[in-house]
Amino acid sequence: MRLTLLTRAYCHLCDEMRDALEPVARASGATVEEVDVDSQPALEARWGEHVPVLLAGERELCRHRLDRAALEAYLASAAR
């Protein structure tokens, strides 16, 4: 399972989501690709100040703060 975490530098919410996400991803065997939205104009235009955002493919799982219940439900359904 692959997740994408959209972040930007100097974002305390991004740091908090990264820290909360890491143990859940590790326990489930999911890989997390972190992408800085400021490095890609299309992402910056789409997400702007609405980071961090956790994506599973094109599906938004949560933004600003980790929704652990939503993440765990997704991981459980993807593992089936």
C-alpha positions, -999 to +999 in steps of 0.1 A: +000+000+000+013+034-009+002+067+007+012+102-003+017+130+023+015+164+008+035+189+029+055+221+028+086+233+046+081+251+079+046+237+085+040+225+120+008+207+111+028+188+084+054+178+111+026+166+134+009+146+107+042+130+096+049+120+132+014+106+138+014+088+105+048+071+107+039+044+133+006+035+117+022+032+083+050+011+096+027-013+115+006-018+084+035-021+060+024+009+040+049+031+023+046+069+025+059+092-002+062+128+010+058+155-016+065+192-010+036+210-027+058+241-032+080+220-055+052+214-080+031+244-092+001+222-100+000+208-065+005+242-049-023+256-071-046+226-062-039+224-024-026+259-015-027+263+022-047+231+028-017+210+037-009+186+051-030+162+031-028+124+032-038+107-001-043+071-011-040+074-049-064+102-057-085+096-026-081+122+002-080+104+035-075+135+057-061+170+058-046+192+085-046+165+112-043+127+109-077+110+110-065+077+124-099+060+122-102+069+085-066+058+078-070+025+097-104+018+079-087+024+045-057+002+054-080-026+065-101-024+033-070-022+011-054-052+028-084-075+019 
